[in-house]
Each structure stands twice: as structure tokens, then as C-alpha cells.
Amino acid sequence: MNIRPLGDRVVIKRVEAEETTKSGIVLPGAAKEKPQEAEIVSVGPGGLVNGKEVKMEVKVGERILFSKYAGNEIKIDGVEYTILKQDDILAVIE
């Protein structure tokens, strides 16, 4: 199943969090924070959103950092995705 976001929205899939810290401590599942790094799965068309012209600056396949509490989480075919607005994307990882 494909997800096609509308307007200035982006569909992302979170990158798996590290299971160990830099010092080698293994984290149990409950202690891990959800990662704020993700890969873009689908991008909306942009266009006129709330009376303003929005140009999409990201593309499918890019890795990004996004706001901690941004977006809405959904689950499709057993895979978790997040749909968020382009404004909630903080940076593109190059």
C-alpha cells in the first residue's frame, strides 16, 4: 500500500535507535528514546497551503532530523510511519 501525503506533508519512517551507548552500555527497550532521525518515504505536492505558496524542499530517500513531538504516527501493514508537515523538519542529513 502506498501513502500519498497532501499539501506540505511528508511521510517518514524512523531510523532504528542505537541499542548501546557510546560507552558500550546496552539499553533495554523501555529506556530507549524514539529516534528523531528518519528517512523520507513520500512527499506531498506542496502548492497553495493556507493561502501561501509552499515549495517542497525535501525529496524521497533523504535522511532528516525532525521535531521531537511532531506529526501523527500511523501503522500500515505492520510498519510504523509518521506524517508531519515540512515545517517540522529541522535539517537534512548529508
Biopython code that builds the backbone (N, CA, C, O; Angstrom):
import numpy as np
from Bio.PDB.StructureBuilder import StructureBuilder

atoms = [
    (1, "MET", "N", (0.842, -1.173, 0.000)),
    (1, "MET", "CA", (0.000, 0.000, 0.000)),
    (1, "MET", "C", (0.893, 1.243, 0.000)),
    (1, "MET", "O", (1.857, 1.311, 0.762)),
    (2, "ASN", "N", (0.583, 2.211, -0.837)),
    (2, "ASN", "CA", (1.321, 3.467, -0.899)),
    (2, "ASN", "C", (0.575, 4.555, -0.147)),
    (2, "ASN", "O", (-0.655, 4.563, -0.105)),
    (3, "ILE", "N", (1.322, 5.465, 0.441)),
    (3, "ILE", "CA", (0.740, 6.613, 1.138)),
    (3, "ILE", "C", (1.115, 7.854, 0.348)),
    (3, "ILE", "O", (2.295, 8.095, 0.095)),
    (4, "ARG", "N", (0.128, 8.640, -0.043)),
    (4, "ARG", "CA", (0.375, 9.874, -0.788)),
    (4, "ARG", "C", (-0.082, 11.046, 0.075)),
    (4, "ARG", "O", (-1.280, 11.300, 0.194)),
    (5, "PRO", "N", (0.881, 11.772, 0.687)),
    (5, "PRO", "CA", (0.506, 12.895, 1.541)),
    (5, "PRO", "C", (-0.023, 14.070, 0.719)),
    (5, "PRO", "O", (0.296, 14.212, -0.462)),
    (6, "LEU", "N", (-0.822, 14.893, 1.352)),
    (6, "LEU", "CA", (-1.406, 16.060, 0.701)),
    (6, "LEU", "C", (-0.703, 17.332, 1.163)),
    (6, "LEU", "O", (-0.105, 17.367, 2.239)),
    (7, "GLY", "N", (-0.780, 18.369, 0.345)),
    (7, "GLY", "CA", (-0.232, 19.680, 0.708)),
    (7, "GLY", "C", (1.246, 19.630, 1.026)),
    (7, "GLY", "O", (2.044, 19.074, 0.272)),
    (8, "ASP", "N", (1.602, 20.227, 2.167)),
    (8, "ASP", "CA", (3.011, 20.316, 2.557)),
    (8, "ASP", "C", (3.406, 19.220, 3.541)),
    (8, "ASP", "O", (4.305, 19.416, 4.360)),
    (9, "ARG", "N", (2.745, 18.078, 3.468)),
    (9, "ARG", "CA", (3.031, 16.986, 4.400)),
    (9, "ARG", "C", (4.037, 15.997, 3.809)),
    (9, "ARG", "O", (4.186, 15.873, 2.593)),
    (10, "VAL", "N", (4.720, 15.299, 4.721)),
    (10, "VAL", "CA", (5.761, 14.346, 4.358)),
    (10, "VAL", "C", (5.528, 13.070, 5.165)),
    (10, "VAL", "O", (5.191, 13.145, 6.346)),
    (11, "VAL", "N", (5.701, 11.909, 4.551)),
    (11, "VAL", "CA", (5.621, 10.627, 5.259)),
    (11, "VAL", "C", (7.046, 10.160, 5.512)),
    (11, "VAL", "O", (7.863, 10.103, 4.592)),
    (12, "ILE", "N", (7.343, 9.823, 6.776)),
    (12, "ILE", "CA", (8.688, 9.390, 7.138)),
    (12, "ILE", "C", (8.638, 8.053, 7.858)),
    (12, "ILE", "O", (7.614, 7.666, 8.421)),
    (13, "LYS", "N", (9.765, 7.359, 7.827)),
    (13, "LYS", "CA", (9.932, 6.117, 8.581)),
    (13, "LYS", "C", (11.146, 6.327, 9.477)),
    (13, "LYS", "O", (12.244, 6.610, 8.998)),
    (14, "ARG", "N", (10.937, 6.185, 10.775)),
    (14, "ARG", "CA", (12.024, 6.405, 11.729)),
    (14, "ARG", "C", (13.155, 5.405, 11.526)),
    (14, "ARG", "O", (12.930, 4.249, 11.168)),
    (15, "VAL", "N", (14.377, 5.880, 11.764)),
    (15, "VAL", "CA", (15.560, 5.029, 11.717)),
    (15, "VAL", "C", (15.669, 4.348, 13.078)),
    (15, "VAL", "O", (15.433, 4.981, 14.107)),
    (16, "GLU", "N", (16.019, 3.076, 13.092)),
    (16, "GLU", "CA", (16.115, 2.333, 14.347)),
    (16, "GLU", "C", (17.127, 2.990, 15.287)),
    (16, "GLU", "O", (18.202, 3.419, 14.866)),
    (17, "ALA", "N", (16.759, 3.058, 16.569)),
    (17, "ALA", "CA", (17.615, 3.661, 17.590)),
    (17, "ALA", "C", (18.771, 2.720, 17.930)),
    (17, "ALA", "O", (18.676, 1.503, 17.772)),
    (18, "GLU", "N", (19.856, 3.318, 18.397)),
    (18, "GLU", "CA", (21.000, 2.532, 18.840)),
    (18, "GLU", "C", (20.612, 1.712, 20.067)),
    (18, "GLU", "O", (19.892, 2.199, 20.938)),
    (19, "GLU", "N", (21.080, 0.491, 20.137)),
    (19, "GLU", "CA", (20.778, -0.372, 21.279)),
    (19, "GLU", "C", (21.836, -0.260, 22.365)),
    (19, "GLU", "O", (21.611, -0.679, 23.500)),
    (20, "THR", "N", (22.996, 0.306, 22.022)),
    (20, "THR", "CA", (24.041, 0.503, 23.017)),
    (20, "THR", "C", (24.516, 1.951, 22.965)),
    (20, "THR", "O", (24.458, 2.601, 21.921)),
    (21, "THR", "N", (24.982, 2.439, 24.098)),
    (21, "THR", "CA", (25.509, 3.799, 24.157)),
    (21, "THR", "C", (26.939, 3.790, 23.633)),
    (21, "THR", "O", (27.494, 2.727, 23.356)),
    (22, "LYS", "N", (27.537, 4.970, 23.498)),
    (22, "LYS", "CA", (28.913, 5.059, 23.012)),
    (22, "LYS", "C", (29.880, 4.375, 23.964)),
    (22, "LYS", "O", (30.923, 3.875, 23.542)),
    (23, "SER", "N", (29.535, 4.351, 25.253)),
    (23, "SER", "CA", (30.415, 3.714, 26.235)),
    (23, "SER", "C", (30.183, 2.205, 26.333)),
    (23, "SER", "O", (30.850, 1.532, 27.119)),
    (24, "GLY", "N", (29.241, 1.660, 25.542)),
    (24, "GLY", "CA", (29.028, 0.227, 25.493)),
    (24, "GLY", "C", (27.908, -0.300, 26.370)),
    (24, "GLY", "O", (27.745, -1.515, 26.484)),
    (25, "ILE", "N", (27.130, 0.579, 26.997)),
    (25, "ILE", "CA", (26.018, 0.145, 27.851)),
    (25, "ILE", "C", (24.841, -0.243, 26.968)),
    (25, "ILE", "O", (24.429, 0.530, 26.104)),
    (26, "VAL", "N", (24.302, -1.434, 27.184)),
    (26, "VAL", "CA", (23.158, -1.916, 26.410)),
    (26, "VAL", "C", (21.885, -1.372, 27.039)),
    (26, "VAL", "O", (21.670, -1.519, 28.243)),
    (27, "LEU", "N", (21.038, -0.739, 26.222)),
    (27, "LEU", "CA", (19.803, -0.144, 26.717)),
    (27, "LEU", "C", (18.634, -1.107, 26.559)),
    (27, "LEU", "O", (18.443, -1.686, 25.489)),
    (28, "PRO", "N", (17.844, -1.282, 27.630)),
    (28, "PRO", "CA", (16.623, -2.082, 27.473)),
    (28, "PRO", "C", (15.601, -1.298, 26.656)),
    (28, "PRO", "O", (15.706, -0.077, 26.532)),
    (29, "GLY", "N", (14.606, -2.002, 26.096)),
    (29, "GLY", "CA", (13.614, -1.374, 25.229)),
    (29, "GLY", "C", (12.927, -0.180, 25.847)),
    (29, "GLY", "O", (12.683, 0.802, 25.146)),
    (30, "ALA", "N", (12.605, -0.216, 27.127)),
    (30, "ALA", "CA", (11.876, 0.876, 27.778)),
    (30, "ALA", "C", (12.738, 2.119, 27.957)),
    (30, "ALA", "O", (12.208, 3.226, 28.049)),
    (31, "ALA", "N", (14.042, 1.958, 28.006)),
    (31, "ALA", "CA", (14.925, 3.100, 28.257)),
    (31, "ALA", "C", (15.278, 3.869, 26.997)),
    (31, "ALA", "O", (15.785, 4.989, 27.066)),
    (32, "LYS", "N", (15.009, 3.264, 25.839)),
    (32, "LYS", "CA", (15.366, 3.918, 24.582)),
    (32, "LYS", "C", (14.367, 5.009, 24.237)),
    (32, "LYS", "O", (13.159, 4.828, 24.391)),
    (33, "GLU", "N", (14.878, 6.144, 23.769)),
    (33, "GLU", "CA", (14.010, 7.198, 23.259)),
    (33, "GLU", "C", (13.740, 6.918, 21.794)),
    (33, "GLU", "O", (14.546, 6.294, 21.105)),
    (34, "LYS", "N", (12.594, 7.390, 21.329)),
    (34, "LYS", "CA", (12.320, 7.262, 19.900)),
    (34, "LYS", "C", (13.301, 8.164, 19.160)),
    (34, "LYS", "O", (13.549, 9.291, 19.586)),
    (35, "PRO", "N", (13.850, 7.683, 18.072)),
    (35, "PRO", "CA", (14.816, 8.498, 17.333)),
    (35, "PRO", "C", (14.144, 9.687, 16.652)),
    (35, "PRO", "O", (12.972, 9.622, 16.282)),
    (36, "GLN", "N", (14.890, 10.757, 16.495)),
    (36, "GLN", "CA", (14.405, 11.932, 15.784)),
    (36, "GLN", "C", (15.009, 11.981, 14.392)),
    (36, "GLN", "O", (14.979, 13.012, 13.719)),
    (37, "GLU", "N", (15.557, 10.854, 13.973)),
    (37, "GLU", "CA", (16.137, 10.729, 12.641)),
    (37, "GLU", "C", (15.251, 9.784, 11.842)),
    (37, "GLU", "O", (14.795, 8.760, 12.351)),
    (38, "ALA", "N", (15.015, 10.141, 10.585)),
    (38, "ALA", "CA", (14.120, 9.323, 9.761)),
    (38, "ALA", "C", (14.497, 9.433, 8.292)),
    (38, "ALA", "O", (15.282, 10.287, 7.881)),
    (39, "GLU", "N", (13.900, 8.523, 7.517)),
    (39, "GLU", "CA", (14.052, 8.556, 6.066)),
    (39, "GLU", "C", (12.711, 8.936, 5.460)),
    (39, "GLU", "O", (11.669, 8.439, 5.886)),
    (40, "ILE", "N", (12.737, 9.812, 4.474)),
    (40, "ILE", "CA", (11.506, 10.257, 3.820)),
    (40, "ILE", "C", (11.018, 9.178, 2.869)),
    (40, "ILE", "O", (11.766, 8.702, 2.015)),
    (41, "VAL", "N", (9.747, 8.795, 3.025)),
    (41, "VAL", "CA", (9.135, 7.751, 2.217)),
    (41, "VAL", "C", (8.304, 8.357, 1.090)),
    (41, "VAL", "O", (8.276, 7.823, -0.019)),
    (42, "SER", "N", (7.623, 9.475, 1.372)),
    (42, "SER", "CA", (6.756, 10.110, 0.382)),
    (42, "SER", "C", (6.640, 11.596, 0.695)),
    (42, "SER", "O", (6.666, 11.992, 1.860)),
    (43, "VAL", "N", (6.513, 12.417, -0.341)),
    (43, "VAL", "CA", (6.433, 13.874, -0.187)),
    (43, "VAL", "C", (5.185, 14.387, -0.888)),
    (43, "VAL", "O", (4.875, 13.971, -2.004)),
    (44, "GLY", "N", (4.468, 15.295, -0.225)),
    (44, "GLY", "CA", (3.293, 15.913, -0.817)),
    (44, "GLY", "C", (3.670, 16.870, -1.935)),
    (44, "GLY", "O", (4.850, 17.159, -2.133)),
    (45, "PRO", "N", (2.683, 17.364, -2.667)),
    (45, "PRO", "CA", (2.949, 18.215, -3.821)),
    (45, "PRO", "C", (3.291, 19.668, -3.482)),
    (45, "PRO", "O", (3.772, 20.405, -4.342)),
    (46, "GLY", "N", (3.047, 20.085, -2.235)),
    (46, "GLY", "CA", (3.243, 21.490, -1.899)),
    (46, "GLY", "C", (2.096, 22.293, -2.453)),
    (46, "GLY", "O", (0.939, 21.894, -2.314)),
    (47, "GLY", "N", (2.386, 23.416, -3.079)),
    (47, "GLY", "CA", (1.336, 24.237, -3.673)),
    (47, "GLY", "C", (0.799, 25.267, -2.708)),
    (47, "GLY", "O", (1.531, 25.755, -1.848)),
    (48, "LEU", "N", (-0.462, 25.601, -2.840)),
    (48, "LEU", "CA", (-1.098, 26.627, -2.018)),
    (48, "LEU", "C", (-1.607, 25.997, -0.720)),
    (48, "LEU", "O", (-2.528, 25.181, -0.744)),
    (49, "VAL", "N", (-1.005, 26.377, 0.416)),
    (49, "VAL", "CA", (-1.391, 25.856, 1.725)),
    (49, "VAL", "C", (-1.690, 27.043, 2.637)),
    (49, "VAL", "O", (-0.814, 27.866, 2.904)),
    (50, "ASN", "N", (-2.941, 27.127, 3.115)),
    (50, "ASN", "CA", (-3.378, 28.240, 3.967)),
    (50, "ASN", "C", (-3.106, 29.601, 3.327)),
    (50, "ASN", "O", (-2.714, 30.543, 4.016)),
    (51, "GLY", "N", (-3.309, 29.705, 2.036)),
    (51, "GLY", "CA", (-3.145, 30.970, 1.333)),
    (51, "GLY", "C", (-1.714, 31.332, 0.990)),
    (51, "GLY", "O", (-1.476, 32.407, 0.440)),
    (52, "LYS", "N", (-0.753, 30.472, 1.296)),
    (52, "LYS", "CA", (0.655, 30.741, 1.000)),
    (52, "LYS", "C", (1.187, 29.677, 0.050)),
    (52, "LYS", "O", (0.829, 28.504, 0.151)),
    (53, "GLU", "N", (2.035, 30.093, -0.863)),
    (53, "GLU", "CA", (2.665, 29.158, -1.794)),
    (53, "GLU", "C", (3.775, 28.408, -1.061)),
    (53, "GLU", "O", (4.678, 29.033, -0.505)),
    (54, "VAL", "N", (3.717, 27.080, -1.052)),
    (54, "VAL", "CA", (4.717, 26.257, -0.369)),
    (54, "VAL", "C", (5.455, 25.419, -1.401)),
    (54, "VAL", "O", (4.845, 24.673, -2.167)),
    (55, "LYS", "N", (6.782, 25.554, -1.408)),
    (55, "LYS", "CA", (7.631, 24.754, -2.289)),
    (55, "LYS", "C", (8.265, 23.656, -1.434)),
    (55, "LYS", "O", (8.856, 23.938, -0.392)),
    (56, "MET", "N", (8.142, 22.423, -1.872)),
    (56, "MET", "CA", (8.713, 21.315, -1.122)),
    (56, "MET", "C", (10.232, 21.299, -1.314)),
    (56, "MET", "O", (10.721, 21.272, -2.443)),
    (57, "GLU", "N", (10.965, 21.315, -0.208)),
    (57, "GLU", "CA", (12.416, 21.388, -0.243)),
    (57, "GLU", "C", (13.091, 20.050, 0.038)),
    (57, "GLU", "O", (14.319, 19.961, 0.021)),
    (58, "VAL", "N", (12.306, 19.017, 0.294)),
    (58, "VAL", "CA", (12.861, 17.692, 0.573)),
    (58, "VAL", "C", (12.380, 16.710, -0.484)),
    (58, "VAL", "O", (11.409, 16.969, -1.194)),
    (59, "LYS", "N", (13.077, 15.578, -0.580)),
    (59, "LYS", "CA", (12.663, 14.576, -1.561)),
    (59, "LYS", "C", (12.770, 13.175, -0.955)),
    (59, "LYS", "O", (13.425, 12.967, 0.066)),
    (60, "VAL", "N", (12.119, 12.241, -1.601)),
    (60, "VAL", "CA", (12.087, 10.851, -1.147)),
    (60, "VAL", "C", (13.504, 10.300, -1.056)),
    (60, "VAL", "O", (14.328, 10.527, -1.941)),
    (61, "GLY", "N", (13.778, 9.571, 0.029)),
    (61, "GLY", "CA", (15.082, 8.940, 0.215)),
    (61, "GLY", "C", (16.031, 9.731, 1.093)),
    (61, "GLY", "O", (17.011, 9.173, 1.587)),
    (62, "GLU", "N", (15.772, 11.021, 1.306)),
    (62, "GLU", "CA", (16.649, 11.822, 2.150)),
    (62, "GLU", "C", (16.468, 11.443, 3.613)),
    (62, "GLU", "O", (15.375, 11.075, 4.044)),
    (63, "ARG", "N", (17.566, 11.539, 4.375)),
    (63, "ARG", "CA", (17.507, 11.325, 5.822)),
    (63, "ARG", "C", (17.393, 12.688, 6.486)),
    (63, "ARG", "O", (18.086, 13.634, 6.110)),
    (64, "ILE", "N", (16.513, 12.780, 7.477)),
    (64, "ILE", "CA", (16.223, 14.059, 8.102)),
    (64, "ILE", "C", (16.241, 13.962, 9.622)),
    (64, "ILE", "O", (16.200, 12.873, 10.195)),
    (65, "LEU", "N", (16.304, 15.130, 10.261)),
    (65, "LEU", "CA", (16.068, 15.281, 11.695)),
    (65, "LEU", "C", (14.787, 16.080, 11.820)),
    (65, "LEU", "O", (14.575, 17.033, 11.071)),
    (66, "PHE", "N", (13.914, 15.697, 12.773)),
    (66, "PHE", "CA", (12.646, 16.395, 12.908)),
    (66, "PHE", "C", (12.330, 16.667, 14.367)),
    (66, "PHE", "O", (12.936, 16.077, 15.261)),
    (67, "SER", "N", (11.382, 17.558, 14.606)),
    (67, "SER", "CA", (10.989, 17.948, 15.955)),
    (67, "SER", "C", (10.519, 16.739, 16.749)),
    (67, "SER", "O", (9.893, 15.831, 16.204)),
    (68, "LYS", "N", (10.824, 16.737, 18.033)),
    (68, "LYS", "CA", (10.572, 15.581, 18.898)),
    (68, "LYS", "C", (9.105, 15.145, 18.941)),
    (68, "LYS", "O", (8.815, 13.951, 18.867)),
    (69, "TYR", "N", (8.188, 16.088, 19.058)),
    (69, "TYR", "CA", (6.772, 15.734, 19.205)),
    (69, "TYR", "C", (5.957, 16.034, 17.949)),
    (69, "TYR", "O", (4.749, 16.254, 18.027)),
    (70, "ALA", "N", (6.613, 16.043, 16.805)),
    (70, "ALA", "CA", (5.951, 16.403, 15.553)),
    (70, "ALA", "C", (5.209, 15.233, 14.939)),
    (70, "ALA", "O", (5.586, 14.075, 15.118)),
    (71, "GLY", "N", (4.158, 15.549, 14.219)),
    (71, "GLY", "CA", (3.487, 14.574, 13.365)),
    (71, "GLY", "C", (2.515, 13.644, 14.045)),
    (71, "GLY", "O", (2.311, 13.686, 15.258)),
    (72, "ASN", "N", (1.921, 12.799, 13.221)),
    (72, "ASN", "CA", (0.970, 11.785, 13.657)),
    (72, "ASN", "C", (1.505, 10.421, 13.251)),
    (72, "ASN", "O", (1.866, 10.200, 12.095)),
    (73, "GLU", "N", (1.550, 9.512, 14.214)),
    (73, "GLU", "CA", (2.055, 8.171, 13.936)),
    (73, "GLU", "C", (0.927, 7.285, 13.433)),
    (73, "GLU", "O", (-0.183, 7.305, 13.966)),
    (74, "ILE", "N", (1.229, 6.506, 12.397)),
    (74, "ILE", "CA", (0.258, 5.564, 11.847)),
    (74, "ILE", "C", (0.963, 4.232, 11.614)),
    (74, "ILE", "O", (2.189, 4.174, 11.520)),
    (75, "LYS", "N", (0.175, 3.168, 11.522)),
    (75, "LYS", "CA", (0.734, 1.845, 11.258)),
    (75, "LYS", "C", (-0.016, 1.246, 10.074)),
    (75, "LYS", "O", (-1.238, 1.101, 10.111)),
    (76, "ILE", "N", (0.728, 0.899, 9.021)),
    (76, "ILE", "CA", (0.138, 0.310, 7.819)),
    (76, "ILE", "C", (0.914, -0.954, 7.484)),
    (76, "ILE", "O", (2.138, -0.929, 7.361)),
    (77, "ASP", "N", (0.196, -2.054, 7.338)),
    (77, "ASP", "CA", (0.802, -3.347, 7.026)),
    (77, "ASP", "C", (1.916, -3.706, 8.010)),
    (77, "ASP", "O", (2.924, -4.295, 7.618)),
    (78, "GLY", "N", (1.738, -3.355, 9.280)),
    (78, "GLY", "CA", (2.710, -3.684, 10.316)),
    (78, "GLY", "C", (3.926, -2.773, 10.374)),
    (78, "GLY", "O", (4.828, -3.011, 11.177)),
    (79, "VAL", "N", (3.974, -1.743, 9.551)),
    (79, "VAL", "CA", (5.101, -0.816, 9.524)),
    (79, "VAL", "C", (4.637, 0.528, 10.077)),
    (79, "VAL", "O", (3.581, 1.033, 9.696)),
    (80, "GLU", "N", (5.444, 1.113, 10.990)),
    (80, "GLU", "CA", (5.092, 2.401, 11.586)),
    (80, "GLU", "C", (5.660, 3.554, 10.752)),
    (80, "GLU", "O", (6.838, 3.563, 10.394)),
    (81, "TYR", "N", (4.801, 4.514, 10.458)),
    (81, "TYR", "CA", (5.180, 5.723, 9.732)),
    (81, "TYR", "C", (4.739, 6.930, 10.547)),
    (81, "TYR", "O", (3.908, 6.815, 11.448)),
    (82, "THR", "N", (5.301, 8.080, 10.223)),
    (82, "THR", "CA", (4.869, 9.341, 10.813)),
    (82, "THR", "C", (4.578, 10.293, 9.677)),
    (82, "THR", "O", (5.360, 10.401, 8.733)),
    (83, "ILE", "N", (3.449, 10.988, 9.765)),
    (83, "ILE", "CA", (3.108, 12.021, 8.791)),
    (83, "ILE", "C", (3.271, 13.357, 9.483)),
    (83, "ILE", "O", (2.665, 13.603, 10.526)),
    (84, "LEU", "N", (4.094, 14.225, 8.899)),
    (84, "LEU", "CA", (4.321, 15.532, 9.501)),
    (84, "LEU", "C", (4.401, 16.603, 8.432)),
    (84, "LEU", "O", (4.540, 16.307, 7.245)),
    (85, "LYS", "N", (4.310, 17.858, 8.868)),
    (85, "LYS", "CA", (4.426, 18.975, 7.938)),
    (85, "LYS", "C", (5.897, 19.264, 7.665)),
    (85, "LYS", "O", (6.759, 18.988, 8.499)),
    (86, "GLN", "N", (6.172, 19.814, 6.503)),
    (86, "GLN", "CA", (7.547, 20.151, 6.136)),
    (86, "GLN", "C", (8.168, 21.099, 7.170)),
    (86, "GLN", "O", (9.374, 21.042, 7.408)),
    (87, "ASP", "N", (7.364, 21.962, 7.782)),
    (87, "ASP", "CA", (7.863, 22.904, 8.795)),
    (87, "ASP", "C", (8.464, 22.196, 10.013)),
    (87, "ASP", "O", (9.301, 22.771, 10.709)),
    (88, "ASP", "N", (8.046, 20.958, 10.275)),
    (88, "ASP", "CA", (8.546, 20.210, 11.435)),
    (88, "ASP", "C", (9.895, 19.557, 11.175)),
    (88, "ASP", "O", (10.494, 19.003, 12.097)),
    (89, "ILE", "N", (10.390, 19.609, 9.933)),
    (89, "ILE", "CA", (11.695, 19.058, 9.600)),
    (89, "ILE", "C", (12.746, 20.108, 9.965)),
    (89, "ILE", "O", (12.679, 21.252, 9.515)),
    (90, "LEU", "N", (13.719, 19.700, 10.788)),
    (90, "LEU", "CA", (14.760, 20.621, 11.259)),
    (90, "LEU", "C", (15.946, 20.696, 10.322)),
    (90, "LEU", "O", (16.507, 21.771, 10.109)),
    (91, "ALA", "N", (16.339, 19.537, 9.748)),
    (91, "ALA", "CA", (17.538, 19.509, 8.900)),
    (91, "ALA", "C", (17.551, 18.268, 8.039)),
    (91, "ALA", "O", (16.900, 17.271, 8.354)),
    (92, "VAL", "N", (18.301, 18.334, 6.943)),
    (92, "VAL", "CA", (18.552, 17.193, 6.076)),
    (92, "VAL", "C", (19.974, 16.714, 6.382)),
    (92, "VAL", "O", (20.908, 17.515, 6.414)),
    (93, "ILE", "N", (20.131, 15.423, 6.605)),
    (93, "ILE", "CA", (21.445, 14.856, 6.901)),
    (93, "ILE", "C", (22.126, 14.533, 5.583)),
    (93, "ILE", "O", (21.582, 13.801, 4.756)),
    (94, "GLU", "N", (23.314, 15.079, 5.392)),
    (94, "GLU", "CA", (24.062, 14.840, 4.145)),
    (94, "GLU", "C", (25.286, 14.016, 4.396)),
    (94, "GLU", "O", (26.032, 13.718, 3.463)),
]
sb = StructureBuilder()
sb.init_structure("model")
sb.init_model(0)
sb.init_chain("A")
sb.init_seg("    ")
for serial, (resi, resn, name, xyz) in enumerate(atoms, 1):
    if name == "N":
        sb.init_residue(resn, " ", resi, " ")
    sb.init_atom(name, np.array(xyz, "f"), 0.0, 1.0, " ", f" {name:<3s}", serial, name[0])
structure = sb.get_structure()
